Protein backbone atom coordinates (compact mmCIF):
# COMPACT_ATOMS: atom_id res chain seq x y z
CA UNK A 1 0.00 0.00 0.00
CA UNK A 2 1.39 3.41 -0.92
CA UNK A 3 1.46 6.45 1.32
CA UNK A 4 -1.03 9.26 0.92
CA UNK A 5 -0.04 12.81 0.05
CA UNK A 6 -0.47 14.20 3.61
CA UNK A 7 1.95 11.63 5.05
CA UNK A 8 4.45 12.29 2.24
CA UNK A 9 4.32 16.02 2.96
CA UNK A 10 4.78 15.32 6.67
CA UNK A 11 7.94 13.34 5.85
CA UNK A 12 9.15 16.29 3.75
CA UNK A 13 8.73 18.54 6.81
CA UNK A 14 11.33 16.57 8.80
CA UNK A 15 14.11 18.90 9.91
CA UNK A 16 11.87 21.99 9.78
CA UNK A 17 10.01 23.93 12.47
CA UNK A 18 6.38 22.81 12.75
CA UNK A 19 3.45 23.48 15.07
CA UNK A 20 1.26 20.65 16.26
CA UNK A 21 -1.99 20.71 18.22
CA UNK A 22 -3.15 17.65 20.14
CA UNK A 23 -6.70 16.50 20.80
CA UNK A 24 -6.37 17.86 24.34
CA UNK A 25 -5.65 21.39 23.06
CA UNK A 26 -1.92 21.56 23.79
CA UNK A 27 0.20 23.23 21.11
CA UNK A 28 3.77 22.06 20.47
CA UNK A 29 6.17 24.10 18.33
CA UNK A 30 9.62 22.82 17.51
CA UNK A 31 11.88 21.01 15.07
CA UNK A 32 10.34 17.87 13.58
CA UNK A 33 13.04 15.23 13.99
CA UNK A 34 11.10 12.26 12.63
CA UNK A 35 7.60 11.47 11.42
CA UNK A 36 6.36 7.92 11.00
CA UNK A 37 3.80 6.63 8.51
CA UNK A 38 1.16 6.51 11.25
CA UNK A 39 1.91 10.22 11.99
CA UNK A 40 3.78 9.59 15.25
CA UNK A 41 6.04 12.63 15.58
CA UNK A 42 9.32 13.16 17.39
CA UNK A 43 10.23 16.81 17.97
CA UNK A 44 13.15 18.60 19.61
CA UNK A 45 13.63 22.07 21.17
CA UNK A 46 9.90 22.31 21.77
CA UNK A 47 7.84 25.13 23.21
CA UNK A 48 4.57 23.78 24.55
CA UNK A 49 1.52 25.93 25.29
CA UNK A 50 -0.93 24.20 27.60
CA UNK A 51 -4.71 24.68 27.52
CA UNK A 52 -4.59 27.08 30.47
CA UNK A 53 -2.07 29.32 28.65
CA UNK A 54 1.05 28.26 30.53
CA UNK A 55 4.16 27.93 28.39
CA UNK A 56 6.91 25.38 28.91
CA UNK A 57 10.11 24.28 27.20
CA UNK A 58 10.88 20.65 26.40
CA UNK A 59 14.09 19.25 24.96
CA UNK A 60 12.44 16.28 23.22
CA UNK A 61 8.85 15.12 22.83
CA UNK A 62 7.21 12.14 21.14
CA UNK A 63 3.54 12.45 20.20
CA UNK A 64 1.32 9.59 19.10
CA UNK A 65 -0.20 10.17 15.66
CA UNK A 66 -3.77 9.36 16.71
CA UNK A 67 -3.62 12.16 19.31
CA UNK A 68 -2.77 14.88 16.74
CA UNK A 69 -5.59 17.25 15.79
CA UNK A 70 -3.63 19.17 13.15
CA UNK A 71 -0.15 20.24 12.07
CA UNK A 72 1.07 23.56 10.72
CA UNK A 73 3.91 22.98 8.26
CA UNK A 74 6.33 25.47 6.64
CA UNK A 75 4.98 27.39 3.62
CA UNK A 76 7.89 26.22 1.48
CA UNK A 77 6.29 22.75 1.35
CA UNK A 78 3.41 24.03 -0.79
CA UNK A 79 5.81 23.63 -3.73
CA UNK A 80 6.51 19.98 -2.87
CA UNK A 81 6.52 17.66 -5.90
CA UNK A 82 3.66 15.50 -4.60
CA UNK A 83 1.26 18.41 -5.20
CA UNK A 84 2.01 18.43 -8.93
CA UNK A 85 -0.62 16.88 -11.19
CA UNK A 86 0.47 13.70 -12.88
CA UNK A 87 -0.39 12.55 -16.39
CA UNK A 88 -3.87 11.47 -17.34
CA UNK A 89 -5.12 8.38 -15.58
CA UNK A 90 -6.19 5.70 -18.01
CA UNK A 91 -9.46 3.94 -17.30
CA UNK A 92 -10.78 6.57 -14.89
CA UNK A 93 -13.67 8.84 -15.85
CA UNK A 94 -12.58 12.41 -16.39
CA UNK A 95 -13.49 14.72 -13.53
CA UNK A 96 -15.07 17.24 -15.92
CA UNK A 97 -17.79 14.81 -17.04
CA UNK A 98 -21.14 15.23 -15.38
CA UNK A 99 -23.59 12.49 -14.55
CA UNK A 100 -25.62 13.01 -17.73
CA UNK A 101 -22.53 12.61 -19.92
CA UNK A 102 -21.66 9.39 -18.13
CA UNK A 103 -25.22 8.07 -18.54
CA UNK A 104 -25.18 8.92 -22.27
CA UNK A 105 -21.87 7.12 -22.69
CA UNK A 106 -23.22 4.07 -20.90
CA UNK A 107 -26.38 4.16 -23.02
CA UNK A 108 -24.30 4.21 -26.19
CA UNK A 109 -22.62 1.02 -25.02
CA UNK A 110 -25.96 -0.53 -24.07
CA UNK A 111 -25.30 -0.62 -20.34
CA UNK A 112 -27.80 -0.15 -17.55
CA UNK A 113 -31.22 1.43 -17.70
CA UNK A 114 -29.78 4.60 -19.21
CA UNK A 115 -30.50 3.33 -22.72
CA UNK A 116 -34.20 4.07 -22.27
CA UNK A 117 -33.56 7.55 -20.89
CA UNK A 118 -31.56 8.87 -23.81
CA UNK A 119 -32.94 7.60 -27.09
CA UNK A 120 -32.26 9.55 -30.24
CA UNK A 121 -35.24 10.80 -32.13
CA UNK A 122 -35.37 9.83 -35.80
C-alpha positions as CSV (number, residue, x, y, z in Angstrom):
1,X,0.0,0.0,0.0
2,X,1.4,3.4,-0.9
3,X,1.5,6.4,1.3
4,X,-1.0,9.3,0.9
5,X,0.0,12.8,0.0
6,X,-0.5,14.2,3.6
7,X,1.9,11.6,5.0
8,X,4.5,12.3,2.2
9,X,4.3,16.0,3.0
10,X,4.8,15.3,6.7
11,X,7.9,13.3,5.9
12,X,9.2,16.3,3.7
13,X,8.7,18.5,6.8
14,X,11.3,16.6,8.8
15,X,14.1,18.9,9.9
16,X,11.9,22.0,9.8
17,X,10.0,23.9,12.5
18,X,6.4,22.8,12.7
19,X,3.5,23.5,15.1
20,X,1.3,20.6,16.3
21,X,-2.0,20.7,18.2
22,X,-3.1,17.7,20.1
23,X,-6.7,16.5,20.8
24,X,-6.4,17.9,24.3
25,X,-5.7,21.4,23.1
26,X,-1.9,21.6,23.8
27,X,0.2,23.2,21.1
28,X,3.8,22.1,20.5
29,X,6.2,24.1,18.3
30,X,9.6,22.8,17.5
31,X,11.9,21.0,15.1
32,X,10.3,17.9,13.6
33,X,13.0,15.2,14.0
34,X,11.1,12.3,12.6
35,X,7.6,11.5,11.4
36,X,6.4,7.9,11.0
37,X,3.8,6.6,8.5
38,X,1.2,6.5,11.3
39,X,1.9,10.2,12.0
40,X,3.8,9.6,15.2
41,X,6.0,12.6,15.6
42,X,9.3,13.2,17.4
43,X,10.2,16.8,18.0
44,X,13.2,18.6,19.6
45,X,13.6,22.1,21.2
46,X,9.9,22.3,21.8
47,X,7.8,25.1,23.2
48,X,4.6,23.8,24.6
49,X,1.5,25.9,25.3
50,X,-0.9,24.2,27.6
51,X,-4.7,24.7,27.5
52,X,-4.6,27.1,30.5
53,X,-2.1,29.3,28.7
54,X,1.0,28.3,30.5
55,X,4.2,27.9,28.4
56,X,6.9,25.4,28.9
57,X,10.1,24.3,27.2
58,X,10.9,20.6,26.4
59,X,14.1,19.2,25.0
60,X,12.4,16.3,23.2
61,X,8.9,15.1,22.8
62,X,7.2,12.1,21.1
63,X,3.5,12.4,20.2
64,X,1.3,9.6,19.1
65,X,-0.2,10.2,15.7
66,X,-3.8,9.4,16.7
67,X,-3.6,12.2,19.3
68,X,-2.8,14.9,16.7
69,X,-5.6,17.2,15.8
70,X,-3.6,19.2,13.2
71,X,-0.1,20.2,12.1
72,X,1.1,23.6,10.7
73,X,3.9,23.0,8.3
74,X,6.3,25.5,6.6
75,X,5.0,27.4,3.6
76,X,7.9,26.2,1.5
77,X,6.3,22.8,1.4
78,X,3.4,24.0,-0.8
79,X,5.8,23.6,-3.7
80,X,6.5,20.0,-2.9
81,X,6.5,17.7,-5.9
82,X,3.7,15.5,-4.6
83,X,1.3,18.4,-5.2
84,X,2.0,18.4,-8.9
85,X,-0.6,16.9,-11.2
86,X,0.5,13.7,-12.9
87,X,-0.4,12.6,-16.4
88,X,-3.9,11.5,-17.3
89,X,-5.1,8.4,-15.6
90,X,-6.2,5.7,-18.0
91,X,-9.5,3.9,-17.3
92,X,-10.8,6.6,-14.9
93,X,-13.7,8.8,-15.9
94,X,-12.6,12.4,-16.4
95,X,-13.5,14.7,-13.5
96,X,-15.1,17.2,-15.9
97,X,-17.8,14.8,-17.0
98,X,-21.1,15.2,-15.4
99,X,-23.6,12.5,-14.6
100,X,-25.6,13.0,-17.7
101,X,-22.5,12.6,-19.9
102,X,-21.7,9.4,-18.1
103,X,-25.2,8.1,-18.5
104,X,-25.2,8.9,-22.3
105,X,-21.9,7.1,-22.7
106,X,-23.2,4.1,-20.9
107,X,-26.4,4.2,-23.0
108,X,-24.3,4.2,-26.2
109,X,-22.6,1.0,-25.0
110,X,-26.0,-0.5,-24.1
111,X,-25.3,-0.6,-20.3
112,X,-27.8,-0.2,-17.5
113,X,-31.2,1.4,-17.7
114,X,-29.8,4.6,-19.2
115,X,-30.5,3.3,-22.7
116,X,-34.2,4.1,-22.3
117,X,-33.6,7.5,-20.9
118,X,-31.6,8.9,-23.8
119,X,-32.9,7.6,-27.1
120,X,-32.3,9.5,-30.2
121,X,-35.2,10.8,-32.1
122,X,-35.4,9.8,-35.8
